[in-house]
Each structure stands twice: as structure tokens, then as C-alpha cells.
Amino acid sequence: MPCGRNSAVECQLPKLDVVGSNPIARFLGGSGNDSGGWLMSKDNTVAQLAGCGVVAVVRAPDSQMVLPLAQALAQGGVTSIEITMTTPHAVEVISKLSDVLGDKILLGAGTILDAATCADVIHAGARFVVSPILDAAVVDITRRLGAVSIPGAYT
């Protein structure tokens, strides 16, 4: 059962063969040919994002709030979590969440405006990045570092 729809059921990882034929997955950076483990696979990241039904977007006013919140979300079945860069010390928060919950959640970063921040959050453990704009440098660094870029427009 996909995550986020039943708090008593944990998110199960989708099969990779579905992603290869999905044009949205290919657009987001998946190829359908990735044979790596799920933590290192863009295809699996895209499949999880597409299949979970909900992504919790966390804009916390205090970085100390994020870990307990993320733990509660994961325990409740919401395992795709995006930390926005508006959260104080967001890169450090992402690193901490990756260390503590990295095997239980799909972690992403939001409000990514430039390539340097993008690289920082991916190195900290983000598997996907969300941008309110389309910036070619952000998309390029995301792809080169093996993560998924989700650019926006008019947000």
C-alpha cells in the first residue's frame, strides 16, 4: 500500500520496471535503467514520490522542531518529507534527518534557488530538490549528483 494513505501501514518501495515507461519519471531524471540500491536510485526516488500520495512539506520556525515532527510523520506513515530552506539551519537539519531517519524516509529539500544550495542539501542527504523556479544550473547539479530535480514555475 502506498505511504500516507493508511497510518498503520509503512510505505513499500515501488518496483523499478514501472518507472522506465513513465515519461514523468524520465523528465524528473529517472531512466528506467538504474540498477543501484534504492537509496542511490533516481528511478526509485521518482517512483516513491509518484506512489506515496503525499509529501509533507516542513517549514519550521525552529530547527529543533523538525526531528520530532519527522519521526511522528514517519511513524504515521508519511515517509516522503521535504524540508524547505526557510527552516533555520536547513542543511544541518537535513543532515541530521538523513543520519537518524535516512532508512525510513524519502528526504528532500525545498525552496532551492541556486546550484550551491542544491549541492549542499544533496550532500547532506536530500534525494530530491524542489525549486520555485526553473534554473538550469540547479537541474544540472541535481542530475550530476544523482538526485531528482522538481522545478516549478509561477509558484
N, C-alpha and C positions, 0 to 999 in steps of 0.2 A: 504494500500500500504506500502511496506517495506520502512524504512527510507533510506535516502541517494540517492534515485533514482529520486525524484522529490522535489525540494526545497520548493515547495508550500504546500507540504503535510507532516504533522507530523508523526513520527513513531508510529504505533499502535502495542500494545503488542500482540504477538502471543498466541494462545491457548496452554495450558499445555498438552493436550492429545496427541499432535504430538510428544512431547519430549520423552515420555515414550517408544515409539517404535524406537527411533533413537539411534543406537549404538554409534555414535559420542557423542551425548549428554550424554549418560551413561558414556562413557570414561572420559569426561570432568568433571564429578561429579554429573550430574543430575540423578535422579532416576525415574522420571515419577510419583512419589507418593507424591511429595511435595505439601502441601495444604496451605502454607503460602501466605502472600501478595507478590506482585511482587518484592518489594524492598528486601525481605528477601529470595527469592526463587532462588536456584541454577538452577532449571529447567527453570525458566523464563529468567534468565541471559543467559543461553545457547541458548534458543530459540531466544532471541533478537539478540545475536551475530550471530547466524546462519541465521537469517532472514533479517538483516539490509542491507547487500550488501556492506557496507563499514565501517571500523573503522578508525577514524582519529588518527594517532599516532603523538603525540606532543612532540617534542624535542626542547624546547625553550631555547635560550641562556640567557634569563632573565625571572625570575618568574613573574614579573609584566605584562608580555605579555599574560599570559595564560588565565586569566579570560575573557578579552575581546575577545580573539580568540575563546574560548569555547562557549561564548554567541553567537558569529557570526555563528559558526558551527551549534549550536542547532537551531538558527533561520533559517538557510539554510536547515535544515532537516537532518543533520548529527548528530545523537544523541548518537552514541557509540564512546566514546573518551578515549584513552589510554594516560596517562602521563608517560613518561619514567623517570627513576631515574637519567638520565643525566641532567634533568632540575634542576636548582638550587632550593634548598628547596622544593623538590618534594613532600614530605609528607605533608608539610604545604599547598602547592598548592592543593593537592588532598582534604585535609580537607576543604579548602575554596570553591572549586568547589562543593563538596558534600553539603555544607551548602547553597550555592547560587543556584545551578542548579540540586541538587540531585533528584528532582521530574521530571526533564525534560530530563535528560541524563542517559545513562548507563556508569558509570565511571570505568575505570580500570587503572592499573599500569603496566608499562613495565620495562624491564631490571632488573627483580627481581633475585638476585643472592644468597640470603640466607633467612633462616626462620625468623630471627629477622626483616629484612626489610619487608618481606611479612606480618608479623603480624602488623607492623606499618601502612602499607598502607591500609590494610583491616580495621583496627580500625579507620583510617582516612576517610573511605568511599568507597574504591575501592571494586567493586563487582566481578572483575576478575583480575587475575595477569598473566602476560606473562613473561616467562623466556627464555633466550637464551640457557639454558642447562636443563637437567632433574636432579633435585635434590630432592630426596625422602623427605627430611625434609620440603622443600617448598610445595610440593604437600600435605603432611600430615597436615601442619598447615593451609593451604588454605581450605582443606576439613573440618577440625575441626572447623574453624571459619565461615563456611557456604558460602564461595566464590568459584569461579571457577578457576582452575589452568590450564594454557595452556603452557606446557613446550615445548621447541624446541630442536633441535639437529643440529649441524653444521651451526649455524647462525652467 
